[in-house]
Amino acid sequence: MSEEVFLSPENEQSLLLGERIVFVFSSTLNVLALFCLIGETPASQALIKNYLLFIQATVIASDFYFSVLFEPFPVLQLFAGYCVGLLCRAVQPTIVVGIYATLIGLMGASIVLCTIHRHQTIVMRGRWVLSRVWTKTELLLNNEHFQRSRSILTWLVCSIYCGPCLLFAVTPFDSAESSRLIEHSSPDLRWIRSRGGHFMLERTTFTLTIIAAVFALLILCIVIGVVIFTHLLVVLHRENSKSAKLKRSIRISLIRFFIQIDVPILFIVVPFTILVSEILFNCFSFNVCLVAMAIIPFHPIVHNLILVLIVPQYRGYLLKPIYACLERKLSKLPVSVRAPDSLLARY
């Protein structure tokens, strides 16, 4: 048995414990961020509020699924793996993998759609405009042409990002063939049989094509974000009809939006790129893949922290109860030690 493809039960339990601790923190931040999005969306993001809420919903769903229902351990050198989550006890493992990949695909699709929509609300004319009705903000929610165009675009992007994952999930799984591959695997993988729901697949042209499509979509998600953000900055720089103050305000809003939306996804894209590259090219070790998988649960924490910290309205929304409590406590102090009124006014 090769040490490179073996995980001791003790190390497995340590990883699971760490993952569950992270899940407690991420769940708390998920709820706080959701309250911020619902109750205190800034005016600069009002037109994309529904997209932001949907992205947050996919973050919460994928976080719960990964840490409670899935809990995977990849052995991708041999196109194998196992999982110990609640769903793994009732459903075949390839379906469990496919459902999680679909959730991530849905998150990627919602981010792409949100970025495109933000782009169209700023680029009012020229060849980059997808629909002329976007030139009138007041028609965004009422124009039938816009609704039809947006529906087509939404279905198209969701189909592209979720299609390969759903296809993998519904592909028939031959448990007998999987057992045979595990039995004759080299290095020896028979130890995964006692760990939970497990599988080992053959590297066929069909499965590798699906994995390659996922790899391409991961890269495409980052490319779209960077290209659209760069184009918006260029358009804003060339815009002469807006005042310098307004252009500066829009630029700050765009930078916040880019950091808020695209930076956290790196905690998904980078680990998944490592995992998919291991399947396609066999270029990473077993331990590197474990570390990549262990990074994924941190995505909701980074996503929510950036969301709360980078938008002043969200910071104020969360700190308001603390400031109110502090003001009440300070008001009970003797006048000689009470904080100046100017300080209390800041709260």
C-alpha positions in Angstrom: 0.0 0.0 0.0 1.5 3.3 -1.1 1.7 6.0 1.5 1.0 8.6 -1.2 -2.6 7.3 -1.6 -3.5 6.4 2.0 -5.2 8.5 4.6 -5.1 7.1 8.1 -8.4 7.1 10.1 -6.8 9.5 12.6 -5.9 12.1 9.9 -9.4 11.7 8.4 -11.1 12.5 11.7 -8.8 15.5 12.2 -9.7 16.9 8.8 -13.4 16.3 9.5 -13.1 18.1 12.8 -11.4 21.1 11.2 -14.0 21.2 8.5 -16.9 21.2 11.0 -15.3 24.0 13.0 -15.0 26.0 9.8 -18.6 25.2 9.0 -19.7 26.7 12.3 -18.0 30.0 11.5 -19.1 30.1 7.9 -22.7 29.4 8.9 -22.7 32.4 11.3 -21.2 34.6 8.6 -23.7 33.3 6.0 -26.6 34.4 8.1 -25.1 37.8 8.8 -24.3 38.4 5.2 -27.8 37.4 4.1 -29.3 39.9 6.6 -27.1 42.6 5.2 -28.1 41.8 1.6 -31.8 41.8 2.4 -31.8 44.8 4.7 -29.1 47.2 3.6 -28.2 46.9 -0.1 -26.5 50.2 -1.2 -28.1 52.2 -4.0 -25.1 51.4 -6.3 -26.0 47.7 -6.1 -29.8 48.0 -6.1 -30.1 46.8 -9.8 -28.2 43.6 -9.0 -29.6 42.9 -5.6 -31.5 39.8 -6.8 -28.3 38.4 -8.3 -26.4 39.0 -5.1 -29.1 37.3 -3.1 -29.0 34.3 -5.5 -25.2 34.1 -5.3 -25.5 34.2 -1.5 -28.1 31.4 -1.6 -25.8 29.2 -3.7 -22.9 29.9 -1.3 -25.1 28.8 1.7 -26.4 25.7 -0.1 -23.0 24.6 -1.4 -21.5 25.2 2.1 -24.1 23.1 3.8 -24.0 20.4 1.2 -20.2 20.1 1.3 -19.8 20.1 5.1 -22.9 18.1 6.1 -24.1 16.0 3.2 -20.9 15.4 1.2 -17.6 15.5 3.2 -15.5 14.2 0.4 -12.0 12.7 0.3 -10.5 12.6 -3.3 -8.1 10.0 -4.6 -7.9 11.5 -8.1 -4.6 9.9 -9.1 -6.8 6.8 -9.7 -10.0 8.7 -10.6 -11.5 7.6 -7.3 -12.7 8.9 -4.0 -15.0 8.5 -1.1 -17.3 10.6 1.1 -18.7 10.2 4.6 -21.5 12.8 4.6 -25.1 12.0 5.4 -26.1 11.8 1.8 -23.3 9.4 0.9 -25.1 6.7 3.1 -28.2 6.7 0.9 -27.1 7.8 -2.6 -24.5 6.4 -5.0 -21.3 8.6 -4.7 -21.2 9.7 -8.3 -24.6 11.3 -7.9 -23.5 13.0 -4.7 -20.4 14.4 -6.6 -22.5 15.5 -9.5 -25.0 17.4 -7.3 -22.2 19.3 -5.6 -20.6 20.1 -8.9 -24.0 21.4 -10.1 -24.3 23.7 -7.1 -20.8 25.1 -7.9 -21.8 25.5 -11.5 -24.9 27.4 -10.5 -22.8 29.7 -8.4 -20.5 30.3 -11.3 -23.4 31.0 -13.6 -25.0 33.4 -11.2 -21.7 35.3 -10.8 -21.2 35.5 -14.6 -24.8 36.7 -15.0 -24.4 39.3 -12.3 -21.2 40.6 -13.8 -22.8 40.9 -17.3 -25.8 42.7 -15.8 -23.6 45.1 -14.0 -21.7 45.7 -17.2 -24.8 46.5 -19.1 -26.1 48.9 -16.6 -23.0 51.0 -17.0 -22.2 50.6 -20.8 -25.1 52.4 -22.2 -24.2 52.5 -25.9 -22.0 50.9 -28.5 -21.4 47.3 -29.7 -21.0 45.9 -26.2 -24.7 46.6 -25.3 -26.7 43.4 -25.4 -30.1 45.1 -25.6 -31.0 48.7 -26.3 -33.6 48.6 -23.5 -30.7 48.6 -21.0 -30.1 52.2 -21.9 -33.2 53.1 -19.8 -32.9 52.1 -16.2 -36.6 52.6 -15.5 -37.4 49.9 -18.2 -35.2 47.2 -16.7 -38.0 45.4 -14.8 -40.9 46.3 -17.2 -39.8 45.9 -20.8 -40.9 42.6 -22.4 -37.9 42.6 -24.8 -35.5 42.9 -21.9 -37.2 40.2 -19.9 -37.1 37.8 -22.9 -33.4 38.6 -23.6 -32.5 38.2 -20.0 -34.4 34.9 -19.7 -32.6 33.5 -22.8 -29.2 34.6 -21.5 -29.9 33.2 -18.0 -31.0 29.7 -19.4 -28.0 29.7 -21.7 -25.4 30.5 -19.1 -26.9 28.1 -16.5 -27.0 25.3 -19.1 -23.4 25.8 -20.0 -22.2 25.9 -16.4 -24.5 23.2 -15.0 -24.9 20.9 -18.0 -21.6 18.9 -17.7 -22.1 18.5 -13.9 -25.7 17.2 -14.4 -24.5 14.9 -17.2 -21.9 13.4 -14.8 -24.5 13.0 -12.1 -27.0 11.1 -14.3 -24.3 8.9 -16.0 -25.0 5.3 -15.1 -22.7 4.0 -12.3 -21.6 0.4 -12.5 -20.8 -0.5 -8.9 -19.5 -4.0 -10.0 -17.0 -2.4 -12.4 -16.0 0.1 -9.7 -15.4 -2.7 -7.2 -13.3 -4.6 -9.8 -11.2 -1.5 -10.5 -10.6 -1.0 -6.8 -9.7 -4.6 -6.3 -7.0 -4.5 -9.0 -5.9 -0.9 -8.4 -2.2 0.0 -8.1 -1.4 1.5 -5.7 -3.8 -0.5 -3.5 -7.1 1.4 -2.8 -9.1 -1.4 -1.1 -8.9 0.6 2.2 -11.5 3.1 0.9 -14.2 0.4 1.0 -14.3 0.7 4.8 -14.5 4.5 4.9 -17.9 5.4 3.3 -19.5 5.8 0.0 -16.7 5.1 -2.5 -16.1 4.9 -6.3 -13.4 4.4 -8.8 -14.0 5.2 -12.5 -12.3 4.3 -15.7 -10.7 7.1 -17.7 -13.0 6.9 -20.7 -13.2 9.5 -23.5 -16.7 10.4 -22.3 -15.8 11.0 -18.7 -12.6 12.9 -19.6 -14.6 15.1 -22.0 -16.9 16.1 -19.1 -14.0 16.8 -16.8 -12.3 18.9 -19.6 -15.5 20.9 -20.0 -15.5 21.6 -16.3 -11.9 22.7 -16.4 -12.6 25.1 -19.3 -15.6 26.6 -17.5 -13.5 27.2 -14.4 -11.0 29.2 -16.4 -13.8 30.9 -18.3 -15.4 32.2 -15.2 -12.3 34.1 -14.2 -11.6 35.3 -17.7 -15.1 36.8 -18.1 -14.8 38.6 -14.7 -11.4 40.1 -15.6 -12.3 41.1 -19.1 -15.6 42.7 -18.2 -14.1 44.6 -15.2 -11.2 45.8 -17.4 -13.6 46.9 -20.2 -15.7 48.9 -17.7 -12.7 50.7 -16.4 -11.6 51.6 -19.9 -15.1 52.8 -20.9 -15.3 54.8 -17.7 -12.0 56.4 -18.4 -13.1 57.5 -21.9 -16.5 58.7 -20.8 -16.6 62.5 -21.1 -20.2 63.2 -20.2 -19.8 62.4 -16.5 -18.1 64.6 -14.0 -14.8 63.6 -12.4 -16.5 63.1 -9.0 -19.2 60.8 -10.5 -16.6 58.8 -12.4 -14.6 58.4 -9.3 -17.6 57.2 -7.4 -18.5 54.7 -10.1 -14.9 53.5 -10.2 -14.8 52.8 -6.5 -18.2 51.0 -6.8 -16.8 48.8 -9.6 -13.6 47.9 -7.6 -15.7 47.0 -4.6 -18.0 44.9 -6.8 -15.1 43.1 -8.5 -13.5 42.3 -5.1 -16.8 41.3 -3.6 -17.8 39.0 -6.5 -14.7 37.7 -8.3 -12.0 37.4 -5.6 -13.8 35.0 -3.3 -14.4 32.6 -6.2 -10.7 32.0 -6.4 -11.2 29.8 -3.3 -13.4 27.6 -5.5 -11.6 28.0 -8.9 -8.1 27.4 -7.7 -8.8 24.2 -5.7 -11.1 22.8 -8.4 -8.5 23.5 -11.1 -5.9 21.5 -9.1 -8.4 18.6 -8.6 -9.5 18.6 -12.3 -5.9 18.9 -13.5 -5.0 15.9 -11.4 -7.7 13.9 -13.2 -6.6 15.1 -16.6 -2.9 15.3 -16.3 -1.9 13.4 -13.1 0.3 16.3 -12.1 -0.3 16.6 -8.3 0.3 14.4 -5.3 -2.4 12.9 -3.1 -1.6 15.3 -0.3 -1.8 18.3 -2.5 -5.3 17.3 -3.6 -6.3 16.8 0.0 -5.1 20.3 0.8 -7.0 21.7 -2.2 -10.2 20.0 -1.0 -9.6 21.4 2.5 -9.4 25.0 1.2 -12.9 24.9 -0.3 -14.8 25.2 3.0 -13.0 28.5 3.6 -14.8 30.0 0.5 -18.0 31.1 2.4 -15.9 32.7 5.2 -13.8 34.8 2.7 -16.9 35.6 0.6 -18.9 36.8 3.6 -16.0 38.7 5.2 -15.3 40.6 2.0 -19.0 41.3 1.4 -19.4 42.8 4.9 -16.1 44.6 5.2 -15.8 46.2 1.7 -19.3 47.8 1.6 -19.7 50.6 4.2 -23.5 50.2 4.4 -23.1 46.6 5.5 -20.5 47.5 8.1 -22.7 50.1 9.5 -25.7 47.8 9.5 -23.8 45.2 11.6 -22.1 47.7 13.9 -25.2 49.7 14.6 -26.5 47.5 17.5 -23.0 47.6 19.0 -22.8 51.3 18.8 -26.3 51.6 20.3 -25.3 49.4 23.2 -22.1 51.4 23.7 -24.0 54.6 23.7 -26.4 53.3 26.4 -23.6 52.2 28.6 -21.7 55.5 28.1 -24.9 57.5 29.0 -25.0 55.8 32.4 -21.5 57.0 33.3 -21.0 60.1 35.5 -20.7 63.3 33.5 -17.1 63.6 34.6 -16.1 60.4 32.8 -18.7 60.4 30.1 -17.5 60.5 26.5 -17.8 63.8 24.7 -21.1 64.3 22.9 -19.2 64.6 19.6 -17.9 61.1 20.1 -21.4 59.7 20.9 -22.7 61.5 17.8 -20.4 59.4 15.6 -22.2 56.3 16.9 
